Amino acid sequence: MTSPRPAAVIILAAGEGRRMRSTTPKVLHSIAGRTLLGHVLHAAGTMAAPRTAVVVGHGREQVAAMLAEQAPAVITVVQDRQHGTGHAVRVALAALDGLAADDTVVVLPGDTPLLTGETLAALTAHHHAQRAAATVLTAVLDDATGYGRVVRDTAGGVRAIIEHRDADAATAAIREINTGVYAFRAGPLQAALARLTRQNAQGEEYLTDVVGLLVGDGSPVAARVVADPVEAAGVNDRVQLAAAGRALRDRIVIAAMKAGTTVVDPPTTWIDADVTLEPDTTIAPHTFLHGRTHLARGATVGPECTLTDTIVGAEASVVRTTADRAEIGAGAAVGPYSHLRPGTRLGREGKIGSFVETKSAEFGDHTKVPHLAYVGDAVVGERSNIGCTTVFVNYDGVAKHRTVIGSDVRIGSDTMLVAPVTVGDGAYTGAGSVIREDVPPGALAIREGRQRIIEGWTERRRPGSPAALAAAAAAASPVPAVPDTATPVDSRAVDSRAAQAPEVGTPDAGPHGRGDLAHTSGGEAGIAGVPGAGSRT
């Protein structure tokens, strides 16, 4: 049955929250990716009330700024003097003009992040079914210390709500407590609020006293016991904040598993409330999914991953990785020990491997950065390979510059790409090169000097050192013959390569073509037919 929609919702968020010991207003402390107030707003939103008012007081500027950003349709009501919950509701009603006497007004505390929309729907439905002037959401606790007690008459009807500080011994023994969640008819509520006094232990206008006034007027007051008492838990200090966080973690993880996600170790898995998971995803231990992260079907994340606002494509694998505002394509592999900073987009079947950091970098399908590299402010085409220890040198000390790498490019190990620079489709760079100028498609770019040997340097410059003694011992020992196991080389290929080397601006390339060695990384072949030009993996 569809629950009747309330005419208005009032959320009380003006309290100081002294026990939090914080300069941040209590309702702005966060669990599971939302503030406490944000969780209450989300639950209230399921009722689809035409108007929602949030009463602010302590830290009003911070709370109002959060509301303006995340809930701009909400009416912000300022309670200049915090004279209690009854006073706060009276201030809010003054801002919600035009309410009819029989309209339903739901009142919620701003520090109960575990409340659900289902519970609020059940409360309003019960309120209408009972034709009550007020309906109180209650809970039964083993330890009711600190909560207002619900006092019932012999027939089970609600007679009063007594605050803990004002309770005598018999009342304090009652285990049914007031959660601070109510549904009221607007007319009786306004009339009762006008009669509240501050003659109590705290010198405040208690909203709970409205219940006693309505009972005294002969108006029906109903109660609905919440199915799960955990929902009633308010947050008043950091201990309760952590407890609420664990409870919400358990709720989210259980819901994920029931919806088709494998969570290998629920106690070490933390999933924010706005994370979305498709069926057949797997989350390994010690994984944290924050913000609006999304895992597509078949994706595996973890162990030891922290993803924030990151999209992981179908069948992709992410291991021991930190990613923030990144996109990982279908079938791609990331990690271990990768850091994807904002603006990273990895294409289908791509790879970002161990100890790789990326930022504002787009990679085409099947492109790989296997290990030990930094790629920042770059666009890389399809099927390209970025060799080990390559650095995209994007910052000149004043401004960031962009590097563009084409498709089917092989960047040799230990290449420095000094932006702005472009490497065309099908081009290669030699290992250890510093690329400062654009490389045309299909070209080889190298920058290396001839190797120089200085015989006897160690013994002359480091006499008596372990290295010098080892060198002297080696010189005194006969050198065993080493069989020649080198792979035969096609002399025509070598001659051709030697002839081409000077054309790419490398006068130090020797007569044997050693200047064009394009050592690459990640399983990509070097220059075919040249000794020593194999992969660095």
N, C-alpha and C positions, 0 to 999 in steps of 0.2 A: 504494500500500500504506500502511495506517495505521501510523504510527510508534508503537512501544511507549511507554507513558507512564512517566516516571521516578517513583520514590517520593518524591523530594525534590529541591529546587533550593536551592543555597547561593550567595548573591551577596556578594562581598567588597567592602565599602564603608567600611573603617575607616581608609584611608590619609589622610595629612595633605594631600598635594598641594601641597607647598611651592612648586613652580615656577609655580603659578597666582598667587602673590603676592596672596592674597585671604583675608579673614576668613570668607568663605563656604566650607564644605567643598567639595572638588573635585566630588564626585558631585552636588552641588546646583546647579552651573552649568547653564544651559539653552541648548538649541538647538531650533528648530522647535516651541516651545511646551511642551516637556517638559524636566525635568532629565535629566542623563546617566543617573542611576539610574532615572528614570522610563522612559526608553527601554529599558533593560535589563529592567526589570520587565515591560514590555509584550511584549517578545520572549519572555521566560520564560513569560508567561501563556499563550502559544499551546500550550505543552506540557501544560497542565492538570494539573500535579503536585499531589497532595493537600496538600503542605506546601512552603512557601517560607520560608527563613530569610535574613535580611540581617544581616551582621556589621557593626557600627558601632563606631567608636572615636573618632577625632578629630572634634570638632564633633558628638558623638553626640546632644546635645539637639536640634539643628537637624534632623539627619537623621531622628531618631525622630519629631519633630513632623510632618515631611513624610510619613513612612510612615503615621502614625496618621490623617492626613487623606486621603491618596490611596490607600493600600493597607492598610486596617485588618486584613485577614486575615493579613498577613505576620507572621512571628515575628521580633522584633528581638532580636539576640544581641549583647551587649557584650563587646568584646575590650579589657579594661582596659589591658593592655600589648601594644603592637604588636610582636610578635616574629616577624612574617613571615606569608606566605600559608599555610604549612603549619599554623602555630599557630592561625590564624583558622579554618581548616576543622575543626581538632580541637575548638575551642570550639563551633562550630556543630553538629557531630555530637553533642556532649554534650547539646545542647538538643533534638535530634531523636531522642529515645529510641524504641525499638521497631522500628528498622530491621532487616530480615532481612539475612543475609549476601549474598544474591543480588540484593537491591534495587539499583536504579540510582540513583545520586546525580549530578546535574549541577552542576558548579561554574562560576560565571561571574564575571568582573571587573565591578565596578560603573561603570567608566569607558569602556565600549565601546558607544556609542550607535548604531552602525551595524549591529550584529548583527541578524539577522532570525530570525523564527520558523521559516522554511523551512530555514535552515542548521542550527538546533538540532534540528529534526526529523530531518534527514539524518544528523546526528551520532549521535543516539540509535539510529536504525535501523541504522547501520553498527556501532555498539558491540554491539548484540544479535546482528547477523548474524555478527560475528567471534568471539562468545562471549569477549570480552576482559575482562581485569581492569580495564583502563583504556584509554580512547580519547582521543587528543589532537586537537584541531582545530588544524591548522597552516595557514600561508600562505607563499607564495614571494614575496619582495620583492627589488627591485633593490638597495635599501639597507636592510640588516637591522640597522643600528647601534642599540644599546640593547635589542634583543630577545634572549630566550633562544633558542639554536640547537637544532634537532632533529637529533640524531646517530643515523644509521641504521647497521645492520650491512650486510654484503655482500649479504644476501638482501632488503634493503629494509625490514626490520623496525626498529621504534624501539628503540634501545639506551639512550639517555639524553637529557636536556635540560640543556644547560649555559648558565647565566646569562652575559650579556655580560661582566660584570666578571671572571668566572672562566674565560673562554674563552682558549685559546692561539691563536696565529696561524692554524693550520689550521682550528680550530673557528670562529673569527671569520669565516672566508671562506665558511662555509655560508650559503646564502640562504634556506633553509627555517626558519621561525621558529615559536615557540610563541605562540599567541594568548592563552593563559591560560584557555581554555575546555576543559573536560574532562567526560567521562562515566566514572564509576567504579562498580565493584561495591562495595557498602558494606563487606563483610567484609574483603577485601584492603586497601581504603583505610584502615580503622581500624587494622589490624595494622601497615601501613607507617608511618602517622603517629606511632605510638608509638615508632618507632625513629629519628626524625629528630633531627639535631643542628644546632648553630649554628656549626659549624666551616667558615666560608666568608667571603668578602670582606665581606659585610654583617652578619655575626653574627646571621643570621636562620634560622628554620626554613623552608626552601624547599619549597613544594608540588611543584616540579619534581623534587626529589630522590626523591619517591615513585615516579616512573617508573623510575629506576635501581634502587631497592630491589625493585620488582616484577619487573623483568627479571632481577635477581640471584636471585630466588626461583623463576624459571622460569615466572612467570605471563605470559600473552600480553598485550602492549601494542600497540594498533593506533593508526593515525593516519588522519585524514580531511583532505584539503587543501580549504580553502574555495575556492569557484569565483571569488569576487570578493575580492581581497586587501584592498580598502577596508574590508570588514566587520571586519577584524581590528584596525583602527586604534584605539588607545587615545588618551585625551586627558590630557596631562600639563601643558600650559601654554596660554596664551591663543591662541597661533598655531595649535596643534592644534585648539583649540576652534572657531576660525573655519573651519579646513579641514573639520572634521567637519560644521559647519553648512552649508557650501557643498555638500558631498557629499550631505547629506540633502535640501537644497533641490532639487538636481538629480533625486534619486530620486523625490521627491514630485511635482515638476512633470511629469516624464516619465510617471509613472503616471497623472496627471490627464489629460494629453493622450491617452494610449492609451485612457482610459475615456470620451473624448468631449468634453473641454473644450478650447476654443481658447485657448492661451496665446500672446499676440502676441509677447512678448519674454521668454523664459524666464530669462535672467540677471538681469533686474530684477524678477522676480516671486517673492515669498516666501510660501509656504503652510505653515502649521503642520500637524503630524502629525494632529491631530484635526479639521481642517476637512473638510467633506463637500461634494462637488460633483455635481450632476446633469448628465446629458449635455446638450450644446448650450448650455452656459454659455460666456461669453467673459470673459477677464481681460486687460485692457489693461496697457501697461507701467507700471512703478514702482508696483505694487500689493502690499499686504501684508495677508494674511488670517490672523488670529490666533485662538487658542482654538478654540471649537467653532462658528465661523462656518459658515453653510450657504448655498449658492447653489442656488436651484431652477432647473428647466429653462428655458432661454432668457434667463436673467438676464445682464446685462452690467455688469461692475464695472471702473472705471478709465477713464482713467489716473489715477495719483497718488491712490490711495485707501488708507486704513488702516482695516480693519474688525476689530473684536474681539468675539467671541461675538455676532455679529449674524446675523440671518436675513434673506435677500433673496428675495422672492417671484418667482414665474415671470414672465418677460418684463419684470422691473423693470430700471431703469437707474440706476446710481450713478456719479457723476463727481466727481473731486477732492473727496472727502468723508472726514471722520473720523467713525466711528461706533463706539460702545461699548455692548454689551448693548441693541441696538435691534432692532426688527422693521420691515421694509419690505414693504408689501403687493404683491400681484401687479399688474404693470403700472404701478407707481408710478415716479416720477422724482425723484431726489435730486441736488442739486448744480447747478453747481459751488460749491465753497467753503462747504459746509454742515458743521455740527458737530452730530451726533446723540449726545447724552449718554445715560447709562443711563435706561431706562424709557420711551424714545421708541417709539411704535407708530404707524406710518403705514398707513392703510387702502388698499384697492384703488384704483388709478388716481389716487392722491393725488400731491401735489407738495410738496416742500420745496426751495426754490430757493437762489439765491446769497446768501451771507452771512447765513444763517439759523442760529440756535442753538436747540436744543430740549433739554428735560430733563424727565423724568417727565411726558410729554405724550402723550395719545392722540388720534389724528385719525381721524374716520370716513372712509368711502369717498368718493372724489372731492373731498376737501377740499384746499385749496391754501394754502400760505404761500410766495408766489413769491419774495420777496426782503427783505433787510434787516430782520429781525425777531428778537425773542427770545420764545420760548414755553416757559414753565416751570410745572410743577405745574398742569396744565390738562387738561380734557377738551373736545374740539371735535367737534361732530356731523358729519353728512354734508353734502357739497356746499356747505360754507361757504368763505369767502375771507377771509384775514387780510391787510389792506392793508400796504403798504410802511412801514417804520419803526415798526411797532406793537410795543409792549412789554407783556408780561404782568408786572405789578409784583407779584411773589409773595412778597417778603421785606420784613418791616417792621423789620428790625434785630434781632429776637429769634426769630421763628418764621416758617416758610413757610406760605403760604395758597394755596388752590386757586381756580382760575377755571373756570367751566363755560360753554361756548359751545354753543348749540343747533345744529340743522341749518338749512341755507339762510340762514345769517347772513352779512351783509356788514359787516366791520369796516373803517372808513375809515382812510386813511393817517394815520400819526402819532398813533394812538390809544393812550392809556395806560389799561390795564385794571388797576385797583388791587384786588387780591384781599383778602378773598373777595368775589367778585361773580359774578352769573349774567346771561347775555344769552340771552333766550328765542329759540325758533325763529322764523325769518323776520325777525328784527330787524335794524336798521341802526345804525351809529354814524357820526357826522359826522367829517370829517377834523379832526385836531388836538384831539379831545375827550379829556377825562380822565374816565373812567367809574368812579365810586366807589359807585354804587347799582345794584341789579338793574334790568335792562331787560326789560319784559314782551314776550311774543311779538308780533311784528309792529310794534313801536314803533320810533321813531327817537330816538336819544339824541345830543344835541349839547351842547357847552359851549364857546362862543366869544364874544369881545367885539367891539364895533363897531370897525372900522378907523378910526384917527385920522391926519389929515394935518397936518403942521406945515410950512407953506411957508417957504422960505428958511433952514431950519435949518443946512444944510451951510455956506453962506457966512458965517453968523453965528458958528457954533461951531467951524468948521474953516477959518478964513480962510487963503488962500494954499496950501491943500492941492491936490493934483491933482484931487480930487473937486470942490472949490469952484471951481477954474478951469474944469472941464468944465461944471459947472452954469451958471456965468456965461456961457460961450460958447453954451450951449444957449438961455439966456434971450434972448441978443442975436440969435439966428438966427430967422428966420420959421419957424413950424411948418407943414409941408406938410399939406394936407387929406388925411384918410384916409377912403377910401370905406367906407360901412357895409356890412359883409359878414356881420353877425350873423345867425344862424338865427332866423327868426320864432318867436315864443313864443305859445303858446295862452294868452290872458289868463285864460281860465277856470281853467286848471291853476295859474297863478301865484296867482290870488286864493284858490283853494282851499288852496294850500300856505301862503300867508301867514297864512291864518286858523288853520291847524293848528299853526304853529310854536310859539306861546306855550304850547301844551298839554304840551309836553315839557320845561317848566321853563327856557326860554331867553328871558328878558325882553329880551335885547339883539337878538333877531331883528327885523330891520327890517321896514318895511311892504311890502317887495317879496319877502319870504320868503327873504332871503339866509342866514338863520340855519340853514336845514335842509339845506345842501349836504353830501351824504355822499360825498365823494371817496373812491373805493376804489382798490385796486391789483391788479395781476396780470390785467388784461384784463376786470375786472368793471365794469359800467356804473354811473355815478353816478345821481342822482335824475333821472328822465326829465322833459324839458320845461323844465329850469331852466338858463339860460346859465351856463357855467363849471363845470358839475357833472360833467364827463367823468372818465374813468379816469386814474389816474396809473400808467403802466406802466414 
